[in-house]
Every structure is written in C-alpha cells, then in structure tokens.
C-alpha cells in the first residue's frame, strides 16, 4: 500500500512547526498502526524528537552539521 505524497510548505504558508509536528506524527502513527508496528515509549520519544527537529529545520532552513561537513569533504575531494 503506497501512501499519498504529503507536502508541508513551511515557509511559503508560514506554518506553525508545533502544528506540523503533531500532524506529521499523526500520519506516521496511522501508517505504523496500518502495518501493525508498535513502538515503546523510548521509540515514541525519539520519533517525536527527530520529527520536531526536522520540521524546525524546514522552517529555519538550518542545515545539519554532518550534511554540511560531508558536502565540504566531497567538494574538496573532487577538484
């Protein structure tokens, strides 16, 4: 079963990161339930933390330090 694509336009639509985080977690939880996948409390907390951080970065356009480092390393190795 394929999920329909969902797009949140954080900046263009001036969306509230807390609202989008809650909506995203709800979508993920529905998918997990549909596939009979359960999470323990630690997994739920980690998922919420990661989704919240991703949504915040979508709003602020902040880059992941590891991604920036990897980009810089790859651009230096390919002169």
N, C-alpha and C positions, 0 to 999 in steps of 0.2 A: 504494500500500500504506500503510495507516494503522497507526501504532504504537499499542499499547495504552497507556493512561494509567498512569503510574507515580507513586506518591506516597511521599515520604520524610517521616516525621513526626519531624523533628529533635529538637524539644524534648520532645514528648509521649512518645516512645520512647527518649529520651536516647541518640540515635545518635552514633557517633564520626564527626566530619567527615572524617577521613582515609579511613575505610572507605567512606563515602557518596561521597566524591570519586572514589575508584577505581571504584566500581560505576557511577557516572554516566558516567565516561569510557569504561568498557567498553560501556555501552549506546550511547553516541554513536558509538564506533568501529565497532560492529556495524552501525549504521544507515549510516554512511559506506561501509563495505565492501559492504553490500547494494546501495547505489546507485553503486558503482564510483567513489567520490570518494576521492582520495588527498590527503594532507597532506604538506608538507615539515616539516623539524624545527622551524622557526620557528612555523609554524601549530600544530603539536602543543604546543609550549611555551606559546603564547598561549592555546590552548584549555584546557590544564591550569590555567594561572594564573587564567583567568576562572571556570572551574567551581569551583576551590578557593575563590576569594573568595566566590562565590555561596553555596556550601554553608556556609562560615563565617558569612556574614550570616544565613543561615536559622537557624543555631544561636544566634547572639548577638542577633538582631533588629536589628542595626545597619542604619541607613538609608544609602542612597547620598547623598553630599553634593549632587550635581546634582539628584536627585529631590526632596530637601528644598527646595532653592533654587527649583526650578520650582514646587513646591506653594505656597511662600510668595509667589512672584511672582504666581501665578494667583489666589490668595486675596485679594491686595491689589488686583488689578485688577477684581475682582468684589465691590464693597461690598454 
